[in-house]
Amino acid sequence: MEILASIIAFTVAITVHEAAHAWMSDRLGDPTARLMGRLTLNPIKHLDLYGTVLVPLFLILARSPFIFGWAKPVMFDPYNLKDPKKDGALIALSGPSSNLILAAAMSIILRFMGNPFFPSNFLNILFLYIITINITLAVFNLIPIHPLDGGKIFLGLLPDKDAVEADRFMNRYGLIILLFLIFPFGGVSPLNTIISPIIGFILKLLLPGTGYI
């Protein structure tokens, strides 16, 4: 039951995340994602065989305390944007923001799970996983390193000259740094050590006194 809930919750989180990127890029004047069929909540349009299916499924089955993955990246054409650096940061920010908004909405619904409209224990578990995985995905993606959304948000906050240099550095070393942070040293991932307190803090805000955390 928990494995099924985890798979559904992760699929929902990834789908909302990528659809939000597509929606924001379309709102900012670039129709690329919409024309590619990515402005949709149909998960099939966003799934990546390895990042959305195999890697998360392996982590779920291994009962890893940290589940991550990725979907097909939403493409946008910076030449269609009025301010490519700023608008690119807004497009990147929309993904994690959508996950946090969904987690907040699910936490409100979860408070009503005790009434007759929500008698199923599976629904309780599913909503809890949706909240947890959306928060985890949002916090993970806000790390200011390429290829994560946080890297693009970070560049958007920098002056143009510094942004070019930082972009060059992160395109070269960002993935290496990220893999180093994910790799468990002595059984503990440095990334998990960094983001777990943040995730726990947000969960306490969204699920106070529920006994779920």
C-alpha positions in Angstrom: 0.0 0.0 0.0 2.8 2.4 0.9 4.8 1.6 -2.2 1.8 2.2 -4.4 1.1 5.5 -2.6 4.7 6.6 -3.1 4.6 5.9 -6.8 1.3 7.8 -7.3 2.5 10.7 -5.1 5.8 11.0 -7.0 4.1 10.9 -10.3 1.7 13.7 -9.2 4.6 15.8 -7.9 6.6 15.5 -11.1 3.6 16.2 -13.3 2.6 19.3 -11.4 6.2 20.5 -11.3 6.8 20.3 -15.0 3.3 21.6 -16.0 4.0 24.7 -13.9 7.2 25.3 -15.8 5.3 25.0 -19.1 2.5 27.3 -17.8 4.9 30.0 -16.6 7.0 30.0 -19.8 3.7 30.3 -21.8 2.6 33.2 -19.7 5.9 35.0 -20.2 5.5 34.8 -23.9 7.3 31.6 -25.0 4.9 29.0 -26.6 7.6 26.3 -26.9 6.4 24.1 -24.1 2.8 24.5 -25.1 3.6 23.6 -28.7 5.5 20.5 -27.5 2.4 19.3 -25.5 3.9 20.0 -22.1 1.2 22.4 -20.9 -0.8 19.5 -19.5 -1.4 17.5 -16.3 -1.1 14.3 -18.3 1.8 12.5 -16.6 2.7 10.5 -19.7 3.8 13.8 -21.4 6.4 14.4 -18.7 7.7 11.0 -17.8 11.3 10.0 -18.3 12.0 6.3 -18.2 15.0 6.5 -15.9 14.3 9.7 -13.9 10.6 9.3 -13.3 10.3 5.5 -13.2 13.4 3.4 -12.6 15.5 5.6 -10.2 12.6 6.6 -7.9 11.2 3.0 -8.0 14.5 1.6 -7.0 14.8 4.1 -4.1 11.3 3.4 -3.0 11.8 -0.4 -3.0 15.1 0.1 -1.2 13.3 2.2 1.4 15.7 5.0 0.9 15.1 8.0 3.3 15.7 10.3 0.3 13.7 9.9 -2.9 14.6 11.9 -5.9 14.2 11.8 -9.7 13.5 13.9 -12.7 11.2 14.3 -15.6 11.7 15.4 -19.2 13.0 18.9 -19.0 10.5 21.6 -20.2 12.2 23.5 -23.0 11.9 27.3 -23.5 13.3 29.7 -26.1 15.0 32.6 -24.3 14.6 34.7 -27.4 10.9 34.7 -26.9 11.3 36.2 -23.4 11.4 39.9 -22.6 14.1 39.4 -20.0 15.7 36.0 -20.5 17.7 36.0 -17.2 14.8 37.2 -15.0 12.1 35.3 -16.8 14.2 32.1 -16.9 14.5 32.4 -13.1 10.7 32.8 -12.8 10.1 29.7 -15.0 12.5 27.8 -12.8 10.9 29.0 -9.6 7.4 28.0 -10.8 8.2 24.3 -10.5 9.2 24.2 -6.8 6.5 26.8 -6.0 3.8 24.6 -7.5 5.0 21.7 -5.3 4.8 23.7 -2.1 1.4 25.1 -3.0 0.1 21.5 -3.7 1.6 20.3 -0.4 -0.2 23.1 1.5 -3.5 22.3 -0.3 -3.2 18.6 0.5 -2.4 19.4 4.2 -5.6 21.3 4.5 -7.6 18.4 2.9 -5.8 15.9 5.2 -7.2 17.7 8.2 -10.6 16.6 7.1 -9.7 12.9 6.5 -11.3 11.9 9.8 -14.8 12.7 8.6 -17.1 10.2 6.8 -16.0 11.6 3.4 -12.5 10.2 3.8 -12.9 6.8 5.5 -10.1 5.1 3.6 -6.7 4.6 5.3 -5.1 4.4 1.8 -6.3 8.0 1.1 -4.7 9.2 4.4 -1.4 7.5 3.4 -1.6 8.8 -0.2 -2.2 12.4 0.9 0.6 12.2 3.4 3.0 10.9 0.7 1.9 13.6 -1.7 2.7 16.3 0.9 6.0 14.8 1.9 7.3 14.1 -1.7 6.2 17.5 -3.0 8.0 19.2 -0.2 11.1 17.1 -0.8 11.0 17.7 -4.5 10.6 21.5 -3.9 13.5 21.8 -1.4 15.7 19.5 -3.5 15.2 21.6 -6.7 15.8 24.9 -4.9 19.5 23.9 -4.3 21.4 26.6 -6.2 23.3 24.2 -8.5 22.8 23.2 -12.1 20.9 21.4 -13.5 18.4 22.0 -10.7 15.9 24.9 -10.8 17.8 26.5 -7.9 20.7 27.0 -10.3 18.6 29.1 -12.7 17.0 31.0 -9.9 20.5 31.8 -8.5 21.7 33.1 -11.8 18.6 35.3 -12.1 19.6 37.1 -8.9 23.1 37.8 -10.0 24.4 40.8 -12.0 24.8 40.0 -15.7 28.6 39.6 -15.7 28.6 37.4 -12.6 25.7 35.4 -13.9 27.6 34.5 -17.1 30.6 33.4 -15.1 28.5 31.4 -12.6 26.6 29.8 -15.4 29.8 28.7 -17.1 31.1 27.2 -13.9 27.9 25.4 -13.0 27.5 24.0 -16.5 31.0 22.5 -16.1 30.9 21.3 -12.5 27.3 21.5 -11.3 26.4 17.9 -11.9 29.6 16.7 -10.4 29.0 18.7 -7.2 25.4 17.5 -7.1 26.5 13.8 -7.4 29.1 14.4 -4.7 26.4 15.8 -2.4 24.0 12.9 -3.1 26.6 10.1 -2.6 26.4 8.6 0.9 29.6 8.9 2.8 29.6 6.5 5.8 26.0 5.7 5.0 24.9 9.3 5.2 24.3 11.6 2.2 25.6 15.2 2.7 22.6 16.4 0.8 20.2 14.5 3.0 21.9 16.1 6.1 21.5 19.5 4.6 17.9 19.4 3.4 16.3 17.0 6.0 16.0 19.7 8.7 14.3 22.1 6.1 11.9 19.4 5.0 11.1 18.5 8.6 10.5 22.2 9.5 8.0 22.6 6.6 6.3 19.3 7.5 5.8 20.6 11.0 4.2 23.8 9.7 1.8 21.9 7.4 1.1 19.0 9.7 1.1 20.4 13.2 -0.1 18.0 16.0 -1.3 15.4 13.5 1.0 12.6 14.7 2.2 12.0 11.1 5.6 13.5 11.8 
